């Protein structure tokens, strides 16, 4: 599925006359590692949005408790719609009444290395590894570093969900997720409260 086709659900949920969220897709830049971003989203329920660039979209999961650097923490990750690559930079207030209404900050971002292999040790395309339900990758962010895995399972309600887990040794700092209300944006240094007070995307 192309990036444009993959954004139909995203666009169908939003009124871009009201929200400053990016409306269009953009082609992935050639070369270099794919990108990731983690946003804190103070919506109806506070949560972290974990997004990995796969081709021309950001594959996205809602992680209620946020990513952890402790391998013993298994974080629930609920899949959401694909987002445009430009969403990596989005920070601001989504108007009340709009889908996902609330305040968003960019808590972390950077690049990642796909690490998925088949049983014979051969590299597996990252999109294919997600289709199969298990993907491993190494994050190179301002705050998150090291190996992680996303693993799909069938929830009690019969819907697919995922677990986001740190692999290998625990992170040297920041084992658990931060207090979201005290956390600062890696992009602007602002807190959720400061972004909400400004009321506009910068």
C-alpha positions as CSV (number, residue, x, y, z in Angstrom):
1,X,0.0,0.0,0.0
2,X,1.4,3.4,-0.9
3,X,1.8,6.2,1.6
4,X,-1.1,8.1,0.1
5,X,-3.4,5.1,0.3
6,X,-2.2,4.4,3.9
7,X,-3.2,7.8,5.0
8,X,-6.9,7.6,4.1
9,X,-7.9,6.6,7.6
10,X,-5.8,9.4,9.1
11,X,-7.3,12.0,6.8
12,X,-10.8,10.8,7.3
13,X,-10.7,11.4,11.0
14,X,-9.5,15.0,10.8
15,X,-10.8,18.4,9.7
16,X,-7.7,20.2,8.5
17,X,-9.6,23.5,8.6
18,X,-9.5,23.2,12.4
19,X,-6.4,21.2,13.3
20,X,-2.9,22.2,12.6
21,X,-1.8,18.6,12.2
22,X,-0.1,17.9,8.8
23,X,-2.5,16.7,6.1
24,X,-0.3,15.4,3.4
25,X,2.2,12.7,2.9
26,X,5.7,13.2,1.8
27,X,8.1,10.9,0.1
28,X,10.8,9.3,2.2
29,X,14.3,10.7,1.7
30,X,16.6,8.3,-0.1
31,X,19.4,6.8,1.9
32,X,20.0,7.0,5.6
33,X,18.2,5.2,8.5
34,X,14.5,5.4,8.9
35,X,13.1,7.7,11.5
36,X,11.2,7.3,14.8
37,X,9.3,9.7,17.1
38,X,7.7,9.4,20.5
39,X,5.1,12.0,21.3
40,X,3.3,12.6,24.6
41,X,-0.4,13.2,24.0
42,X,-2.6,14.7,26.7
43,X,-5.9,13.7,25.2
44,X,-8.9,12.1,26.9
45,X,-6.4,9.8,28.4
46,X,-2.7,10.7,28.8
47,X,-0.5,8.4,26.6
48,X,2.6,8.2,24.5
49,X,2.5,7.7,20.7
50,X,5.3,5.6,19.4
51,X,5.9,5.9,15.6
52,X,8.3,4.2,13.3
53,X,8.9,5.2,9.7
54,X,8.1,2.3,7.3
55,X,8.4,3.4,3.7
56,X,6.4,6.7,3.3
57,X,4.3,6.6,6.5
58,X,4.8,6.5,10.3
59,X,3.4,3.2,11.7
60,X,1.9,4.2,15.0
61,X,1.0,2.7,18.4
62,X,-0.6,4.2,21.5
63,X,1.5,3.2,24.5
64,X,-0.4,4.2,27.7
65,X,2.6,3.9,30.1
66,X,5.3,4.9,27.6
67,X,8.4,3.1,26.5
68,X,10.7,1.7,29.2
69,X,14.4,1.0,29.4
70,X,13.8,-1.9,31.8
71,X,13.6,-5.3,30.0
72,X,11.2,-6.5,32.7
73,X,8.6,-4.0,31.6
74,X,6.2,-5.2,29.0
75,X,4.4,-2.1,27.7
76,X,1.0,-2.5,26.0
77,X,1.1,-0.8,22.5
78,X,-2.3,-0.4,20.8
79,X,-2.0,0.1,17.0
80,X,-3.5,3.2,15.5
81,X,-3.7,4.6,12.0
82,X,-0.7,5.4,9.9
83,X,0.5,9.0,10.1
84,X,2.3,11.1,7.6
85,X,6.1,11.5,7.9
86,X,5.6,15.2,8.6
87,X,3.9,14.2,11.9
88,X,7.4,13.7,13.4
89,X,7.6,17.5,13.9
90,X,4.0,18.1,15.1
91,X,3.8,19.8,18.5
92,X,0.8,21.8,19.5
93,X,-2.9,21.7,20.6
94,X,-5.4,19.7,18.7
95,X,-8.8,21.5,19.2
96,X,-11.4,20.2,21.5
97,X,-14.0,18.2,19.5
98,X,-11.4,17.1,16.9
99,X,-10.2,13.5,16.8
100,X,-7.4,13.2,19.5
101,X,-8.2,16.7,20.9
102,X,-5.5,17.7,23.4
103,X,-1.9,18.8,23.7
104,X,1.0,17.0,22.0
105,X,4.8,17.4,22.5
106,X,7.7,15.6,20.8
107,X,9.3,13.7,23.7
108,X,12.0,12.0,21.7
109,X,13.0,11.4,18.1
110,X,15.8,10.0,16.0
111,X,16.6,7.1,13.8
112,X,16.4,3.3,14.1
113,X,18.0,0.2,12.6
114,X,15.8,-2.7,11.7
115,X,17.2,-5.9,13.2
116,X,14.6,-8.6,12.3
117,X,16.0,-11.9,11.0
118,X,14.4,-15.2,10.0
119,X,15.3,-18.5,11.8
120,X,18.3,-18.9,9.5
121,X,19.6,-15.6,10.5
122,X,18.9,-13.8,7.2
123,X,17.6,-10.2,7.4
124,X,13.9,-9.7,7.0
125,X,12.3,-6.6,5.5
126,X,11.0,-4.5,8.4
127,X,7.5,-4.1,7.0
128,X,7.3,-7.9,6.5
129,X,8.5,-8.5,10.1
130,X,5.6,-6.3,11.3
131,X,3.2,-8.2,9.1
132,X,4.4,-11.4,10.8
133,X,3.9,-9.9,14.2
134,X,7.4,-9.6,15.6
135,X,9.9,-6.8,14.8
136,X,13.2,-5.9,16.5
137,X,15.0,-2.7,16.1
138,X,17.7,-0.4,17.6
139,X,16.8,3.1,18.5
140,X,19.1,6.1,18.2
141,X,17.3,8.9,19.8
142,X,18.0,11.9,22.0
143,X,16.6,9.9,25.0
144,X,15.9,6.3,23.9
145,X,18.9,4.2,22.9
146,X,19.3,0.4,22.4
147,X,17.3,-2.6,21.2
148,X,13.6,-3.0,21.4
149,X,11.0,-5.4,20.1
150,X,7.3,-5.1,19.1
151,X,5.4,-8.4,19.4
152,X,1.7,-8.8,18.4
153,X,-0.8,-10.8,20.5
154,X,-4.6,-11.3,20.5
155,X,-6.2,-9.3,23.4
156,X,-9.0,-10.3,25.6
157,X,-11.5,-8.4,23.4
158,X,-10.2,-10.3,20.3
159,X,-8.5,-7.3,18.9
160,X,-4.8,-7.3,18.0
161,X,-2.5,-5.5,20.4
162,X,1.3,-5.4,20.7
163,X,3.9,-5.4,23.5
164,X,6.8,-3.0,23.3
165,X,9.8,-4.4,25.2
166,X,13.4,-3.4,25.8
167,X,15.8,-6.1,24.7
168,X,19.2,-6.8,26.2
169,X,20.6,-4.9,29.2
170,X,18.6,-2.2,30.9
171,X,19.2,1.3,29.9
172,X,21.8,3.1,32.0
173,X,19.5,6.0,32.7
174,X,15.8,6.6,32.5
175,X,14.7,2.9,33.1
176,X,11.0,3.8,33.3
177,X,8.9,6.3,31.3
178,X,9.1,9.9,32.5
179,X,6.3,11.7,34.3
180,X,4.5,13.1,31.3
181,X,3.5,16.3,32.9
182,X,7.1,17.2,33.8
183,X,8.7,15.9,30.6
184,X,10.1,18.3,28.1
185,X,10.0,18.4,24.4
186,X,13.2,17.3,22.6
187,X,12.2,19.8,19.9
188,X,11.4,23.0,21.8
189,X,12.2,22.3,25.5
190,X,8.5,23.0,26.4
191,X,6.3,21.0,28.8
192,X,2.7,20.0,27.9
193,X,1.5,22.9,30.1
194,X,3.6,25.4,28.2
195,X,2.4,24.1,24.8
196,X,-1.2,24.2,26.0
197,X,-0.7,27.8,27.2
198,X,0.7,28.9,23.9
199,X,-2.2,27.1,22.2
200,X,-0.5,27.0,18.8
201,X,2.0,24.8,17.0
202,X,5.4,26.2,16.5
